[in-house]
């Protein structure tokens, strides 16, 4: 996960044991080709300059994946980003920056559905996970 550690993030860096969630997310970080997946979505994703600046595409994709892996609603995913450091870090977010709200999360999901990318994306993800033995 390539972002600068903040004071809020560093609070958790001295923990002695990784949780199951941290281990799983770390494994997903290593297994899934995030750049390949974002390349499929990028032609449909809003660009900066057309209204409010969008969150990074990879961040929104990671949030969308976590919603499916943990069966979270848009609101529950928003709460999880505030409450669970490992999920926030996996999404490449920190507490010192704005976090996507439930409407932003919902709009991303709708974007994937509108362009029929969600089903294709998860078929591909499931194939990669099966090949990795997950």
N, C-alpha and C positions, 0 to 999 in steps of 0.2 A: 504494500500500500504506500504509494509515493506522495505523501504530503507532510508538511512540517508539523512536528509535534508541538502542541500548545500547552500552557500550564494546566488547562482543564484536562487535556488528554494525558499528561504526564502523571496525574494522580493515580492512574491505573497501571502505569508501567512497572511498578514495583511488586505487583501481585506475584505470588509464588506458584500458583497452579492455573493452568488454562482450563476454562470451562468447556463443556461439550460444544456449545454454540461457537466459541472462539476457534476450536479445533476444526469444526465443520466449515466455518467461513474461511479459515485459512486454506483449507483444502480446495474450496471452490475458487479462491483467489488464484491458486496454482494451476488448477485443471482447466478452467474455462478460458478460451481465447477472447478476452474482452474486446480487443481491437477489431477482430473479425465480426463480432456481434454488433458493435456500434456502427461499423461500416454499412451494414444492412439497413439500419434505422436512420442513419444520418440524412439521407436525401429528404426525409419526411419531417425531420426535427426542426423546430423553429430556430432561426438564426438571430444573433444579437443585432440590435438596430431596429427591430420591428416590435416596439413596445418594451416591456420590462425584460431585462436580460435573463435568458433562460439558465437553469442550472445545467452543469455539464451533463452531456448525454450519458456518459458512462456512469455517473452518479445515479441518474434516474433509472437506468437499466439495472444497476445493482439493487436499488430499492425495490424495483418491480420483481426481481428474482427472489429477494427475501420475502416479499409478500406471499409468493407462491410456496416457497419452501416451508414457511412457518404459518401458512393459512391465515394471514392477517388482512383485515379490512383496511381501507384507505386511512381511516381515523386511527385504528390500532397501529398501523405502520408509522404514522406521524408520532404517536406517543412513544413507540419503541425507539425511534431515532433520538428522542429526548432522554429516555430512561436507560437505554442499553448501550454502553460504550462500544462493545464489539460490533454492533450493527452500524453504529454511526461511523466507526473507523472503516468498516468494510465498504460503506457507501462513499468513503473518502470525504467525510464531513467532520467538522469540529464544532464544539459548543460556542466558539467565539465568532462563528459566522451564522448567517440565517439558514435555518433548516427548511426543507420543503414542507408545506402544509398539506392537509388532506386533499384539498382541491387541486393542487399542483400534481400530487401523486395520482389522483383520479384522471386528470387531463392527460397524463402520460399513458396511462392504461388505455384510455379511449383512443389516443393517437395510434397505439399499436393495433387495437381492434379495428379501427377505421380503415387502416391500410393492410389488414389481414396479416400482420407481422407476428402477433402473439403466438398463434398456434405453430407457425413455422419455426419461430425462435425456440419454443419449448421442445419441439420435436428434435431440433438440432442439439439443444442442451442435453436432453435425455440420451441422445446417441453418444455425445462426448463423455457423459458420466458413465454410461454402460461400458464404453471402451476403456475407461479408467478403472473399472471395477467397483464403482460406487453404487 
